[in-house]
């Protein structure tokens, strides 16, 4: 597909002509072609792709914004590295986040700019015991394993994880597609360029929004060809992964265009460097206010899953925003 469409998202007291991806708080009256020009008329099939509610993920409906809490069990993640690298600390943090989060995302390898690859055995040793301990503690919300490696994903699924979150969209490890298809679990396909060590070395695009859509579409087709069910595919524009500040802002402004893929959209912008650059917060842990602004921009563009460090604060912001945005009966 080359003629990408962007539904112009609206929220508030006025009822739109169509719901955006079946969510009651956000809708659209018209769509525009990313190549330029005014509103365009779309056929019923294209309209359904934009307007129909997405399938539930691990039993969690996609009719309203959902929060994915980030739990990095690494010594070197850009924001929370070293804070949860003991079993007790990780399980305790998971319990706190589970009070407001709909999903947990467990990562054992930092993918911050400049990060080096972690050996498979070490990544498994960091993540699988934590997932198992979280399950033994009685937490039942879906858990995502944030990894590029099939062996790590397999160990995590065996330990109790439910979803695979692959920042390489299955390009790093060719065995990932087979594993996900065989296990019949959801996978998040994220757009990125290069690897963490090199991805911020002068990234360039002809048109970042169209280029990201095209790349994600190709990875979605690769997933389908591997036998992964469409109901198990999530897409993520990859904010901060091979993008400049300007690229990130363009993607965030036009995020509703990702609904043209007909799949749930995950947004992960929490505490990222561009927030500090614009907001004046050099230390990642001080970027919570800017992260909330990006989370609200995400749900204003119809993103179904917002991946964040600050779960309770994001949940409170969502409740207020949704109270104002949902049309009255």
Beta strands, then each sheet from edge to edge (+ up, - down):
strand 1: 5-10
strand 2: 18-20
strand 3: 23-33
strand 4: 39-40
strand 5: 66-72
strand 6: 103-107
strand 7: 142-146
strand 8: 163-166
strand 9: 186-190
strand 10: 233-236
strand 11: 264-267
strand 12: 305-308
sheet 1: 1+ 3- 2+
sheet 2: 1+ 3- 4+
sheet 3: 5+ 6+ 7+ 8+ 9+ 10+ 11+ 12+ 5+
end
